[in-house]
Amino acid sequence: MQATVRVRRHNTEAPAVHGKLQEFKFDVSENTTVLDALIKVREEIDGTLGVRCSCRASICGSCGMRVNGQARLACKTKLTDVSRDGAPITVEPMGNMPVIKDLITDMGIFWGKIRQVEPYLQPAGPEPKGEYIASDESMAHLVGVMNCIMCGACVSDCTALEVDSTFIGPAALAKAYRFVADPRDGATQDRLGTLNERSGIWDCTRCYYCVQVCPKGVAPMERIMKMRDLAMEAGYNNTSGSRHTKSFAKSVKKGGLLNETMLAVESTGWLNVPGQMAQAPIGIKSLLKGKLPNPLGHRIKARKHIRRVFDKVEGESK
Amino acid sequence: MFEHDLLIIGAGLAGMRAAVEAVRRGANAAMITKVHPVRSHSNAAQGGINAALTDRGDDWTDHALDTIKGSDYLADQDAVEVMCSEAGQALIELEHMGVIFSRDDQGKLGTRRFGGQKAARTFFVGAITGQAMLHVLYEQVIKANVRVYEEWFVTSLIVEDGVCHGAVALDIRNGELHTIRAKAVVMAAGGAGRVYEPSTNALICTGDGYALAYRAGAPLMDMEMVQYHPTTLASNGVLISEAARGEGAYLLNSKGDRFMLKYAPEYKELASRDVVSRSEQTEINEGRGVNGCVLLDMRHLGREVVEKKLGYLQEVAHDFVGIDLAETPIPIRPGMHYMMGGIKTDVNGATPLPGLYAAGEVANVSVHGGNRLGANSLLDTVVFGRRSAVAGIEYGTSVRNMPKNEDQRKADQARIRQLMDRPKGPRPAAVRRELAETMHNGVAVFRDQKGMEAAAARVREIRSEYEKVSIDDKGKVFNTDLVFALELGYVIDTAEAICVSALTRKESRGAHYRTDMPRRDDANWLKHILVRAGDDGEAPKVDFSPVSITRWQPVERKY
């Protein structure tokens, strides 16, 4: 089987290739990974190719890169997974990070965000003589997050980070969850308070890319959503995200449909005068064009059933 | 020029444990590492960490005896006593740091049973124990704000008047060479898997620490003791953890027989690794293999155990061979995995070279002797990582004046310049592959005089070919081509030491099994073999040292 791999070169010391897509062709087997192919290039064809890699078994997290536009671990991606009928594949460095050379990115920003969430256990009270007593269930749950190998794939493809570099981002927030959900950690309240602030848990746009590209099933977005719930339960309600969530649920529970006008008003907050002023022009324009939804909301006939769904879900979560 | 009390080379478990200890004790410590700390190969340790906890009815002396028996009596018993008696404390400390160890019904730490041990004393996190520990130690490194020279590659140790004073290193990011002075150096640079092909080890395991110490004049001890892990993938050498057998997996030959019942009636699949690897190789050699492999069967464990307790193995099996372990036995074979041999140290990590300490796989304390038990390596890293930092700092307080010259950096600069300027020659990767295959053919599970001599001769030839290798990349920014060429030098030095040691030991013990001398010979060979680099072009020098026997007299080893 023949494969064609196009690699985005970035090498300011080699102007001949810098910025170009360089094409390599070789014979491969059905189990050949993208990393195998890149190593072959580096070892046999062009030793100047820059790529980080080490374990070859998706545990060290070195070889995050974009394959056909999507962040992946090169060692975990078979050429046959990404190329139908031998179509060329394109390999580029991860996004949302500066490139140092070829496929090697500067992960300084990534680690800076990890540091930002105080990523170490902060137990309450003195240490016990033996181990902390904790349920196997709680530890097994954390394995799902500790599976994170810090490869950067989620950060690379995060659409919120793309427009707001201050966002803590999926990897660091998943790391934060590892402590928030650890029964041994005593700083949960403070952590949630900090994460509730600007650039934290409410800045995720729920685009699902991080869940999709994570090679280890960490599902960062789901951890972020869980922390939103926990933050609200912990009493952190003074955010538009929290108000949005509550308003959304309230109107659907009441009438079976979303009341869009009240959602906008309530998310901003009744007492937030500048906020309300800021969105007033949109409201007025919509009204004049006959596009303003009825502020009293609509009701559907089957709203009783919707309420039953709410009762069941809310009952279960208690 | 940079200056520290303690310079730690390597940022895996041993290095980070040393760094955290040093900072806790107020020392000015730094780590230097060629990859980001969480990329270190400690990640790949899957199965667990051993400790005998008295509140579980276990006794550290039982753990010590299992370890010593596993070592085929080559381990130093005083060192094993230190490791096993400190294990409980080291384990609890890791738990307090935040490692998410699996629990039992009461919420206490849960165990699984590992090879060569009578009791279930292996504590674990699924099949990602190493990763879970490494990331937690990195959390502690962040908390302690340890200085890390990240993506720096060490080119030499600085030795003046027979004392180690630091290292010279290349900042891979920009190609600059720097002198880093230190009152004491802890070598924690990990293993040497790339000396063999195939190997379970990561691409970064190129024997840097062995070679740096060897060149600096420190002796390497028992380098012939190379562990072949019984369960590795044929295609790429990737490891399938002993945790599989710990959870009850069977080894089957082509006839579907559990052949370990024959070789190790009592321990069966959980005999020590050298025994299981030899048994598998015998089955394969005698025609009862399946395409050069035997089968590891987990079907009877059920899907829940496979996916919950061995999830990472399921992932690897799926990714590399497309097998569902709950449905189909996976073909595996013995593969090079671990170096029991290493830089000779005492129980405090001190090497015979003043100022140089060593811990982790690169060191030989010696607690593993001829064969390491599964889940003793993680324990080794944290116990002796900590101790080497304590001893290194203590030693450093007596160091008054450190030389300030840049001689070593200049010499390394010249060496690198020469390599960069060299006209077209052999490619380093091709030379490395040939050497590694030579080692796999000549100094593997079964060895004999003829095979080892052939390997040693080829390694000598490759050493002279190395003088001609050339690289494509002439740039300064992230020149990994240059780094690989320098690593190849380390690979060759390590291979040389392994060959010399292996040819010296005229008996079979632990992982060193000679078909031409199949008996253990305690009368003549119950001793360590030390190899020192020869002076300029001369042959390496061989020396011996006694094995410490405290309370367990050597007896015949049966599983």
Boltz contact constraints between the chains, C-beta under 6 A:
constraints:
  - contact:
      token1: [A, 13]
      token2: [B, 475]
      max_distance: 6.0
  - contact:
      token1: [A, 13]
      token2: [B, 477]
      max_distance: 6.0
  - contact:
      token1: [A, 43]
      token2: [B, 429]
      max_distance: 6.0
  - contact:
      token1: [A, 47]
      token2: [B, 471]
      max_distance: 6.0
  - contact:
      token1: [A, 47]
      token2: [B, 472]
      max_distance: 6.0
  - contact:
      token1: [A, 47]
      token2: [B, 473]
      max_distance: 6.0
  - contact:
      token1: [A, 47]
      token2: [B, 481]
      max_distance: 6.0
  - contact:
      token1: [A, 48]
      token2: [B, 472]
      max_distance: 6.0
  - contact:
      token1: [A, 48]
      token2: [B, 473]
      max_distance: 6.0
  - contact:
      token1: [A, 50]
      token2: [B, 478]
      max_distance: 6.0
  - contact:
      token1: [A, 54]
      token2: [B, 39]
      max_distance: 6.0
  - contact:
      token1: [A, 54]
      token2: [B, 202]
      max_distance: 6.0
  - contact:
      token1: [A, 54]
      token2: [B, 203]
      max_distance: 6.0
  - contact:
      token1: [A, 54]
      token2: [B, 204]
      max_distance: 6.0
  - contact:
      token1: [A, 55]
      token2: [B, 44]
      max_distance: 6.0
  - contact:
      token1: [A, 55]
      token2: [B, 202]
      max_distance: 6.0
  - contact:
      token1: [A, 57]
      token2: [B, 238]
      max_distance: 6.0
  - contact:
      token1: [A, 59]
      token2: [B, 43]
      max_distance: 6.0
  - contact:
      token1: [A, 59]
      token2: [B, 44]
      max_distance: 6.0
  - contact:
      token1: [A, 59]
      token2: [B, 131]
      max_distance: 6.0
  - contact:
      token1: [A, 60]
      token2: [B, 39]
      max_distance: 6.0
  - contact:
      token1: [A, 60]
      token2: [B, 43]
      max_distance: 6.0
  - contact:
      token1: [A, 62]
      token2: [B, 39]
      max_distance: 6.0
  - contact:
      token1: [A, 76]
      token2: [B, 319]
      max_distance: 6.0
  - contact:
      token1: [A, 100]
      token2: [B, 478]
      max_distance: 6.0
  - contact:
      token1: [A, 101]
      token2: [B, 477]
      max_distance: 6.0
  - contact:
      token1: [A, 101]
      token2: [B, 478]
      max_distance: 6.0
  - contact:
      token1: [A, 104]
      token2: [B, 478]
      max_distance: 6.0
  - contact:
      token1: [A, 115]
      token2: [B, 142]
      max_distance: 6.0
  - contact:
      token1: [A, 119]
      token2: [B, 139]
      max_distance: 6.0
  - contact:
      token1: [A, 120]
      token2: [B, 139]
      max_distance: 6.0
  - contact:
      token1: [A, 120]
      token2: [B, 143]
      max_distance: 6.0
  - contact:
      token1: [A, 121]
      token2: [B, 98]
      max_distance: 6.0
  - contact:
      token1: [A, 127]
      token2: [B, 96]
      max_distance: 6.0
  - contact:
      token1: [A, 131]
      token2: [B, 92]
      max_distance: 6.0
  - contact:
      token1: [A, 131]
      token2: [B, 95]
      max_distance: 6.0
  - contact:
      token1: [A, 131]
      token2: [B, 109]
      max_distance: 6.0
  - contact:
      token1: [A, 133]
      token2: [B, 107]
      max_distance: 6.0
  - contact:
      token1: [A, 134]
      token2: [B, 107]
      max_distance: 6.0
  - contact:
      token1: [A, 135]
      token2: [B, 107]
      max_distance: 6.0
  - contact:
      token1: [A, 136]
      token2: [B, 103]
      max_distance: 6.0
  - contact:
      token1: [A, 139]
      token2: [B, 100]
      max_distance: 6.0
  - contact:
      token1: [A, 139]
      token2: [B, 103]
      max_distance: 6.0
  - contact:
      token1: [A, 142]
      token2: [B, 100]
      max_distance: 6.0
  - contact:
      token1: [A, 143]
      token2: [B, 126]
      max_distance: 6.0
  - contact:
      token1: [A, 146]
      token2: [B, 100]
      max_distance: 6.0
  - contact:
      token1: [A, 146]
      token2: [B, 132]
      max_distance: 6.0
  - contact:
      token1: [A, 150]
      token2: [B, 38]
      max_distance: 6.0
